[in-house]
Amino acid sequence: MSIYLDYLAEIESRKTQGLAPKPIDDGALVGEIIAIIQDAGSEHRADALKFFIYNTLPGTTSAAGVKAAFLKKIILGDVAVAEITPAFALELLSHMKGGPSIEVLLDLTLGDDAAIASQAGDVLKTQVFLYDADMFRLRDAFAAGNAVAKDVLESYAKAEFFTKLPEVEDEIKVVTFIAGEGDISTDLLSPGNQAHSRSDRELHGLCMITPEAQQQIVTLKEQHPDKRVMLIAEKGTMGVGSSRMSGVNNVALWAGKQSSPYVPFVNYAPVVAGTNGISPIFATTVDVTGGIGLNLKNWVKMTGPDGKAILNNDGNPVLEEAFSVATGTVLKIDVKNRKLTDEAGNELVDVAAAFTPQKMEFMKAGSSYAIVFGKKLQTFAAETLGVEAPAVFAPNKEITVEGQGLTAVEKIFNRNAVGVAPGKVLHAGSDVRVTVNIVGSQDTTGLMTAQELEAMAATVISPLVDGAYQSGCHTASVWDKKAQANIPKLMSFMNNFGLITARDPKGVYHAMTDVIHKVLNDITVDDWAIIIGGDSHTRMSKGVAFGADSGTVALALATGEATMPIPQSVKVTFKGKMQPYMDFRDVVHATQAQMLAQFGGENVFQGRIIEVHIGTLLADQAFTFTDWTAEMKAKASICISENETLIESLEIAKSRIQIMIDKGMENAAGTLKGLIALADKRIAEIRSGEKPALTPDDNAKYFAEVVVDLDLIDEPMIADPDVNNADVSKRYTHDTIRPVSYYGGTKKVDLGFIGSCMVHKGDMKILAQMLKNIEAKEGKVEFKAPLVVAPPTYNIVDELKAEGDWDVLKKYAGFEFDDAQPKNAARTEYENMLYLERPGCNLCMGNQEKAAKGDTVLATSTRLFQGRVVEDTAEKKGESLLASTPLVVLSTILGRTPNMDEYRSAVTGIDLTKFAPPAAH
């Protein structure tokens, strides 16, 4: 009873937070609960029954294994529980969705008791999370003449697990809730500083928006019991910044439907919307949960007599309201005709893009990966029976344009497409299954990915995946009690599943906290690869990478596949000459600014692939561009690299993978050695001319083409959150790019941050050289603002130590990280000095370390969202301005932004990033 009594104590503790009992994943606890159920005289029996029936997690948790085994005994008559009849036990098994429950259902279906076999077979027909071993059991039984096995396979071949589900309603009534004005980042729905609680869904739900907003949603549901609450980003895009499955989970928790009466706090089918639609990576997450994401277009640009947009004094288009979606407005989604209407049925906007045949399937099935598993199951059953599978699911959307060449992303999708007729050429707009080559899981979403893998009953990584990595970077800053409780458990699960893990569960190799995107950039050794990662910044300089939610990551790990449309591409080329005193980060910012100027303020990057012709930059430097494309709201980015540059980048990747092997990170499957072999193969293909570096066809078609003029970039650029813009919708976007002269050399800087994924070794060397230069000129280095430095990888630290630069940094540092004694509490105050922090995300993540409230932070990171790096005070809004490494260094020395004379002087003689556009061929 000791574990059960501990659970009761935890329940009492959670009551003080207004929380229900935590869902049970521990098999030992379920074992004690079963013992209590079987003790008719136990005072705890009534509660134990409730915990067993309603509060035990399904899938492959140890709790599910014990529960399924006990239900099997009840069904076979070995045990009698008055409250759980054999029929009810079968119903409970049907809600456990895979793993031990499937094993039990197969045992019963293929057993000797004909009546039980028939009943169990009927339940099995409703299940889709079967893996090869499960399907092989059915195949073998069918081959041996088992009639029930044949019956089940015939049902699978017809996909009755899908066809017998209720159809999506023809009309869905909604009541609106304005979640915020302007772009809504996923930090509003699931704050990074609450990442530790994401796997505890009820607890994490308390962090969504505000308690007041949560109560408003509850009130709307009570006032409109026949309607669904639709969360809206008014005058903005919903879900920018990251995929954030926890954000969708939170929306579903407050405004969605319960997935099963026997699985607590797992909801699905949220409805979200935005004036400018849904961020691409967030839209994928909505699909995972069978939700609906609408592009409202309820604010439109005012145009003059000439048909051109009318601009205000700031040069921004003036908007007028096409229709109101104020909180409490009742609307109707006409699913049948794919229109959004008012309550009376008058059409407001076409929403056909939200109701494609593929999305409709996700809604009907309750998730996207139920469809992926279902298709695989149907194909297997039909092949086993020797019949042709009927066309139940929406076919791949296959678009071919005769005589039109392929963009880079179209070429990659064509190579990796699954289930497409041989020789069929796919263009943008096609929607297909693709194999996934590289998968990344990060540590603040990894616990959810592990839960998703358990829920879909996966136990081992798909052999289709070339390599997968579980990072420890988002919890690198502080080794606190939350991290100590969560991270070892996560690393052990992922290591057993088949991933290369940042931490060794066996304690043999040193804990690595390298930033996940940097590691994935190194282990991607093919420019034709597709990469899926549990972070919006999964953007590689090789291949095409997509940031994804924890569920999509789990699906990619389990199946080696993903389903997605081929996006349109925007071609970005460069002309002119880069000034010697400019940093490549300024080119990145200027790309955004020049694109907006070229297209009248319209962000043509949003939802599309940025195909950047940047071929003379090595992988680390090119990654600075592709990494930023997440903030440009692009779906993904592709680097077009020249042959020799790509070969050099692959050689660097090989050396870093070898370092991982030397440190003892290789697994039993030899994944890392396999990646080196793939890199060698790719290099040989390029050198022989058999398969040069990926390039688009000359007659490829693009949505738009952007030409960045390097001659126009003559001073450092800053991405400004513009926190006091009178138009709320213009705050905290990455579209306000300003030259440093805008600030007149007077803007106070309270803290500087160099680190996270947007910097590489060259940035650390720039920092060291600037400090030496300043000391040579001034006689000393004196910081007027704190400077926090977090190198992205240990490799960089090791190389800086070998080359002497780390000693330079140490000379000026007031703090240096110590892995033997990691910090166990987050820093709350900073002195005016240099901090050398552990490799990892640090301030950029905002879940552990943060700047002081109300600070103005100048950072190399990517996040300028409200409250992420710095929170507001009642008196002053926190600001996270983004700039290049040299500008951040100088600003912390001065305590303010520099003028151009100060900047030029500070970088004289420093080898900043050299970049020249690739020569025309």
Sequence and secondary structure as in RCSB ss.txt:
>XXXX:A:sequence
MSIYLDYLAEIESRKTQGLAPKPIDDGALVGEIIAIIQDAGSEHRADALKFFIYNTLPGTTSAAGVKAAFLKKII
LGDVAVAEITPAFALELLSHMKGGPSIEVLLDLTLGDDAAIASQAGDVLKTQVFLYDADMFRLRDAFAAGNAVAK
DVLESYAKAEFFTKLPEVEDEIKVVTFIAGEGDISTDLLSPGNQAHSRSDRELHGLCMITPEAQQQIVTLKEQHP
DKRVMLIAEKGTMGVGSSRMSGVNNVALWAGKQSSPYVPFVNYAPVVAGTNGISPIFATTVDVTGGIGLNLKNWV
KMTGPDGKAILNNDGNPVLEEAFSVATGTVLKIDVKNRKLTDEAGNELVDVAAAFTPQKMEFMKAGSSYAIVFGK
KLQTFAAETLGVEAPAVFAPNKEITVEGQGLTAVEKIFNRNAVGVAPGKVLHAGSDVRVTVNIVGSQDTTGLMTA
QELEAMAATVISPLVDGAYQSGCHTASVWDKKAQANIPKLMSFMNNFGLITARDPKGVYHAMTDVIHKVLNDITV
DDWAIIIGGDSHTRMSKGVAFGADSGTVALALATGEATMPIPQSVKVTFKGKMQPYMDFRDVVHATQAQMLAQFG
GENVFQGRIIEVHIGTLLADQAFTFTDWTAEMKAKASICISENETLIESLEIAKSRIQIMIDKGMENAAGTLKGL
IALADKRIAEIRSGEKPALTPDDNAKYFAEVVVDLDLIDEPMIADPDVNNADVSKRYTHDTIRPVSYYGGTKKVD
LGFIGSCMVHKGDMKILAQMLKNIEAKEGKVEFKAPLVVAPPTYNIVDELKAEGDWDVLKKYAGFEFDDAQPKNA
ARTEYENMLYLERPGCNLCMGNQEKAAKGDTVLATSTRLFQGRVVEDTAEKKGESLLASTPLVVLSTILGRTPNM
DEYRSAVTGIDLTKFAPPAAH
>XXXX:A:secstr
 HHHHHHHHHHHHHHTTT     B  HHHHHHHHHHHT TT TTHHHHHHHHHHSB  TTSHHHHHHHHHHHHHH
HTSS BTTB HHHHHHHHHTS STHHHHHHHHHHTSS HHHHHHHHHHHTT     HHHHHHHHHHHHTT HHHH
HHHHHHHTTHHHHTS    SEEEEEEEEEEES EEHHHHS GGGGGGTTSHHHHHTTSS HHHHHHHHHHHHH T
TSEEEEEEETS EEES   HHHHHHHHHHHSEEEETTEEEEEE  EEEETT B HHHHHHHHHTT EEEE   EE
E B TTS B B TTS B EEESS   TT EEEEETTTTEEEETT  EEEE GGGG HHHHHHHHHTSHHHHHHHH
HHHHHHHHHHT      S   B    TT B  HHHHHHHHHEES  TT    TT EEEEE  EEEE HHHHHHHH
HHHHHTT  S  TT SEEEE   TT S   HHHHHHHHHHHHHHHHHT EESS TTS S      HHHHHHHH  
 TT EEEESSTT   SSSEEEE  HHHHHHHHHHSEEEEE   EEEEEEES   TT  HHHHHHHHHHHHHHHTT
T  TTTTSEEEEEEETS HHHHHHHHHHTTTTT SEEEEEE HHHHHHHHHHHHHHHHHHHHTT   TT HHHHH
HHHHHHHHHHHHHTSS S    TTB  SEEEEEEGGG  S EEE   TT SSGGGTT S  EEEGGGGTT  B S
EEEEEGGG  HHHHHHHHHHHHHHHHHHSS   SS EEEE S HHHHHHHHHHTHHHHHHHHEEEE  TTS  SS
      SSEEE  SS GGGT SS    TT EEEESSS   TTTSS   SS   EEEE  HHHHHHHHHHTB   H
HHHHHHHTT            
